[in-house]
């Protein structure tokens, strides 16, 4: 297991830029890219029609 923090910038369908932040403990064996992909998918699920403008993991 590893601890992580993510930030995902989403451009909403209305053109607003919002940032979703999360932290947690990731499953063993997942890469940072896999965790970031999951965080992006979760953020996009909250903003139908939105697009990812940027994302980070620490």
N, C-alpha and C positions, 0 to 999 in steps of 0.2 A: 504494500500500500504506500501511496505517496500523497502528501498534502499539496494542494495547488490553489491558485487564485486565477480567475479569468476576468477579462473585460472584453465585451463585444460591442462595437459601434454599429448601430443599425440606422439606415436611412429609411424612415417610414414612408408609407404610400402617400402621405401628405407632404413629404419633403423635410420633415423634422429629423434632426439627428439626435438619437438617444443612445445611452450607454447602459448595457446590462452588466452587472458585476456579480460574480459568484465565487464561492470557495467551497472546498470540500476535500474529501479523501478519495483518490481515484483507485480503481481496481489495479491490482498487481499485473504487470505485463502490458499495460496500455502505454503507448508513447504519448508524448506531449501533443503531437499532431492529432492523435485520436481523441484525446480529451478536449482539445480545442474544437474539433469538428462537432463533438457532442454539445459543447457550449454554444456554438454558432447555431446549431439546429434548434436548441431550446429557445434561444433568443428570437430566432425567426418565427417560431411557433407562436410567440407572443405578439408579433407584428406582421399579420398577413399582408402580403404585397410588398414587404420591406426587402431591403438588400443589405448585405454585410459590407460595411465601409472599411472595417479594420477589426483586428482582434489580437489579444495578447494573452499569454499564460506565464505565470511565475510559479 
